[in-house]
Amino acid sequence: MNPEISEYNNAQSTEDQLICNVLAKQIDLHLTEAENKIWHAHPVWFLEGNPIVGYSKQKKGIRLMFWSGKSFDEDKLNVLGGKFQDASIFYNSVDEIDTNDLKNWLQKAKEIQWDYKNIVKRKGILERLK
């Protein structure tokens, strides 16, 4: 695991550490070709420079966010806002993580991508890559 991501995870409460560690391990397992780093203060995985998935500590729990998740058409992923294509799920216990769902969402994250990497260049307009 990326040392910066380990450090982020270790800075969380005990239960949140468990959640973050499971998420990081599952994401690393299923997105082996992705680079990962701390981006905007939380762990994010990228494919070809495009953000794909990340998580962060929020009031409602650990938020797992897929940048193109709105297009996954998954009931368990909440679509927040309407301008972009992101969708999320919150976890408050490691027992809430369904690794089969997570595996499926990560597969969709590879197959369905919107071009966030060039959003500034396109003045806030998103285009579908895959």
Secondary structure, 3 states (H helix, E strand, C coil): CCHHHHHHHHCCCHHHHHHHHHHHHHHHHHCCCCEEEEECCEEEEEECCEEEEEEEEECCEEEEEECCHHHHCCCCCEECCCCCCCEEEEECCHHHCCHHHHHHHHHHHHHCCECCCCCCCCCCCCCECC
